[in-house]
Amino acid sequence: MLTLDRDGDVYVLTLGDTENRFHPDWLAEAQEHLDVIETAEGPRALVTTGAGKFFSNGLDLDWLGQNGDKFLGYLIEVHHLLQRVLALPVPTIAAVQGHAFAGGGMLALAHDFRVMRADRGYFCLPEVDINIPFSRGMSALIQGRLSKKTAHEAMTTGRRYGGTDALAAGIVDAVAHEDDVLSAAIEMARPLAGKAGPTLGTIKARMYAEALAALRDREAPLD
């Protein structure tokens, strides 16, 4: 269950305290919370985090195993979440307090900035090891947010990056002790809250036009 709280001008979206996989109901709830943030008035920023061992483990493979005939529609909804966060007209920070794997890692990358726990937890894009190719939209998102060298390594090797390695590779912008990840992300977001609005949304839309177009493609989401 996701929760949305507010600390001054900073909204804190908590993804849950399990593996926070993208079940269809979870995706719908996430969109409802983003609606609240996007339509609010005045200065505001978003910090997204998890509770416990996982930030997010991405796609709900158990649900997909029982609903394979719904895969394309499901992928479109996952893409919708990623593009929504990428283009959100408010400053966004991912407070990665635990594992961010596969789609969970992509969700973190869709945020403007990332703070990661320094001592435990991994960022990993394991698709090459689980034989699930990246969709065109996912590939464009990853390559739009990481350097070519880091994107190549992360996507083709499935490397697990701890916090300090992720910082060195440019995957995250800061690391913090376990107890300080969320507060560090909130303090990073607070001075940016005044930048929320249509201009910021336009800047993001133009900056990531290729990734957003691919993620919004409902006709051929697997291409």
C-alpha positions as CSV (number, residue, x, y, z in Angstrom):
1,M,0.0,0.0,0.0
2,L,1.3,3.4,-1.0
3,T,1.0,6.4,1.2
4,L,1.4,10.1,0.5
5,D,2.4,12.6,3.3
6,R,3.6,16.1,3.3
7,D,6.5,17.8,4.9
8,G,6.1,21.5,4.2
9,D,6.4,22.0,0.5
10,V,7.7,18.4,0.0
11,Y,5.3,15.5,-0.7
12,V,6.7,12.1,0.5
13,L,5.4,9.2,-1.5
14,T,6.1,5.9,0.2
15,L,5.9,2.9,-2.2
16,G,5.2,0.3,0.6
17,D,7.0,-2.0,2.9
18,T,7.2,-5.2,0.7
19,E,9.0,-5.6,-2.6
20,N,6.8,-2.9,-3.9
21,R,6.3,-4.6,-7.3
22,F,4.2,-3.0,-10.0
23,H,0.9,-4.9,-9.4
24,P,-1.9,-3.3,-11.5
25,D,-3.6,-2.0,-8.4
26,W,-0.3,-0.6,-7.1
27,L,0.2,1.2,-10.4
28,A,-3.3,2.7,-10.3
29,E,-2.7,3.9,-6.7
30,A,0.6,5.5,-7.7
31,Q,-1.1,7.4,-10.5
32,E,-3.8,8.7,-8.1
33,H,-1.1,10.1,-5.8
34,L,0.7,11.7,-8.7
35,D,-2.6,13.4,-9.7
36,V,-2.7,15.0,-6.2
37,I,0.9,16.3,-6.5
38,E,0.6,17.5,-10.1
39,T,-2.7,19.4,-9.5
40,A,-1.7,21.0,-6.2
41,E,-0.9,24.7,-6.2
42,G,2.1,26.6,-5.0
43,P,5.7,25.4,-4.4
44,R,6.0,21.7,-4.1
45,A,8.4,18.8,-4.7
46,L,8.2,15.0,-4.6
47,V,10.4,12.6,-2.7
48,T,9.7,8.9,-3.4
49,T,10.9,6.2,-1.1
50,G,10.2,2.7,0.2
51,A,10.0,1.2,3.7
52,G,12.2,-1.7,4.6
53,K,14.5,-3.8,2.4
54,F,13.2,-2.7,-1.0
55,F,12.7,0.5,-2.8
56,S,11.1,-1.5,-5.6
57,N,11.7,-4.8,-7.4
58,G,9.8,-3.6,-10.5
59,L,7.4,-5.7,-12.6
60,D,5.1,-8.1,-10.7
61,L,6.3,-11.3,-12.3
62,D,3.9,-13.5,-10.2
63,W,0.9,-11.5,-11.5
64,L,2.2,-11.7,-15.0
65,G,2.7,-15.5,-14.7
66,Q,-1.1,-15.8,-14.1
67,N,-2.1,-13.0,-16.6
68,G,0.2,-13.5,-19.6
69,D,-2.6,-12.5,-22.0
70,K,-2.7,-9.0,-20.4
71,F,1.0,-8.3,-20.7
72,L,0.8,-5.6,-23.4
73,G,-1.8,-3.6,-21.5
74,Y,0.2,-4.1,-18.3
75,L,3.4,-2.9,-20.0
76,I,1.6,0.2,-21.2
77,E,0.6,1.1,-17.7
78,V,4.2,0.6,-16.4
79,H,5.4,2.9,-19.2
80,H,2.7,5.4,-18.2
81,L,4.1,5.5,-14.7
82,L,7.7,5.9,-15.9
83,Q,6.9,8.7,-18.3
84,R,4.6,10.4,-15.8
85,V,7.4,10.7,-13.3
86,L,10.0,11.6,-15.9
87,A,7.9,14.6,-17.1
88,L,6.3,15.6,-13.8
89,P,6.3,19.4,-13.6
90,V,7.6,19.3,-10.0
91,P,11.2,18.6,-8.7
92,T,11.5,14.9,-7.9
93,I,14.0,13.0,-5.7
94,A,14.2,9.2,-5.2
95,A,15.2,8.2,-1.7
96,V,16.6,4.8,-2.5
97,Q,16.7,3.2,1.0
98,G,16.8,-0.4,-0.3
99,H,17.1,-2.5,-3.4
100,A,16.1,-0.9,-6.7
101,F,16.0,-3.7,-9.2
102,A,14.8,-3.8,-12.9
103,G,11.6,-1.6,-13.1
104,G,12.3,-0.3,-9.6
105,G,15.7,1.0,-10.8
106,M,14.0,2.6,-13.8
107,L,11.5,4.3,-11.6
108,A,14.4,5.7,-9.6
109,L,16.0,6.9,-12.8
110,A,12.8,8.7,-13.9
111,H,13.3,11.0,-10.9
112,D,15.3,14.2,-11.3
113,F,17.8,13.2,-8.6
114,R,18.6,10.1,-6.4
115,V,19.9,9.6,-2.9
116,M,20.9,6.1,-2.0
117,R,21.8,4.2,1.1
118,A,25.6,3.9,1.3
119,D,26.1,0.7,3.2
120,R,23.5,-1.8,1.9
121,G,21.1,-2.3,-1.0
122,Y,21.7,-2.5,-4.7
123,F,20.7,-0.7,-7.9
124,C,20.5,-3.3,-10.6
125,L,19.1,-3.8,-14.1
126,P,19.1,-7.6,-14.3
127,E,17.1,-8.1,-17.5
128,V,20.1,-9.7,-19.3
129,D,20.2,-12.4,-16.7
130,I,16.4,-13.1,-16.5
131,N,16.1,-13.0,-20.3
132,I,13.6,-10.1,-20.5
133,P,14.7,-7.5,-23.1
134,F,14.3,-3.9,-22.3
135,S,11.4,-2.3,-24.2
136,R,12.3,0.6,-26.5
137,G,10.8,3.0,-24.0
138,M,12.8,1.5,-21.1
139,S,16.0,1.6,-23.1
140,A,15.4,5.2,-24.0
141,L,14.7,6.1,-20.4
142,I,17.9,4.4,-19.1
143,Q,20.1,5.9,-21.8
144,G,18.6,9.3,-21.4
145,R,19.4,9.3,-17.7
146,L,22.8,7.6,-17.5
147,S,26.1,8.2,-19.3
148,K,26.7,5.9,-22.3
149,K,29.4,4.0,-20.5
150,T,27.3,3.4,-17.4
151,A,24.1,2.6,-19.3
152,H,26.1,0.0,-21.4
153,E,27.5,-1.6,-18.4
154,A,24.3,-1.7,-16.4
155,M,22.2,-3.0,-19.2
156,T,24.5,-5.6,-20.7
157,T,26.1,-7.0,-17.6
158,G,23.3,-6.8,-14.9
159,R,25.9,-5.4,-12.5
160,R,24.7,-4.8,-8.9
161,Y,25.8,-1.3,-7.8
162,G,26.1,-0.6,-4.1
163,G,25.6,3.0,-3.0
164,T,29.2,4.2,-3.3
165,D,29.6,2.4,-6.7
166,A,26.4,3.9,-7.9
167,L,27.6,7.4,-6.9
168,A,30.9,6.9,-8.7
169,A,29.0,5.7,-11.8
170,G,26.7,8.7,-11.8
171,I,23.6,6.6,-11.1
172,V,22.8,8.5,-7.9
173,D,23.6,12.0,-6.8
174,A,24.3,11.4,-3.2
175,V,24.6,8.6,-0.6
176,A,23.6,8.7,3.1
177,H,23.5,6.5,6.1
178,E,20.4,4.2,6.4
179,D,18.7,6.5,8.9
180,D,19.4,9.7,6.8
181,V,18.4,8.7,3.3
182,L,14.9,10.1,3.5
183,S,15.9,13.3,5.4
184,A,18.7,13.9,3.0
185,A,16.3,13.6,0.0
186,I,13.8,15.9,1.6
187,E,16.4,18.5,2.3
188,M,17.6,18.2,-1.3
189,A,14.0,18.7,-2.5
190,R,13.0,21.6,-0.2
191,P,14.9,24.4,-1.9
192,L,13.8,23.2,-5.4
193,A,10.0,23.3,-4.5
194,G,9.6,26.8,-5.9
195,K,10.6,25.7,-9.4
196,A,7.4,23.5,-9.8
197,G,5.1,24.6,-12.6
198,P,4.6,24.5,-16.4
199,T,8.0,25.8,-17.3
200,L,9.8,23.0,-15.5
201,G,7.4,20.5,-17.1
202,T,8.2,22.0,-20.6
203,I,11.9,21.8,-19.9
204,K,11.7,18.1,-19.0
205,A,9.4,17.3,-21.9
206,R,11.9,18.8,-24.4
207,M,14.9,17.4,-22.6
208,Y,13.6,13.8,-22.6
209,A,11.4,14.0,-25.8
210,E,12.8,10.8,-27.3
211,A,12.3,8.7,-24.1
212,L,8.9,10.2,-23.5
213,A,7.7,9.5,-27.1
214,A,8.8,5.9,-26.7
215,L,7.2,5.4,-23.4
216,R,3.9,6.9,-24.6
217,D,3.8,4.7,-27.7
218,R,0.7,2.5,-27.1
219,E,0.8,1.0,-30.6
220,A,4.1,-0.8,-30.3
221,P,5.2,-0.7,-26.7
222,L,7.6,-3.7,-27.1
223,D,9.5,-2.2,-30.1
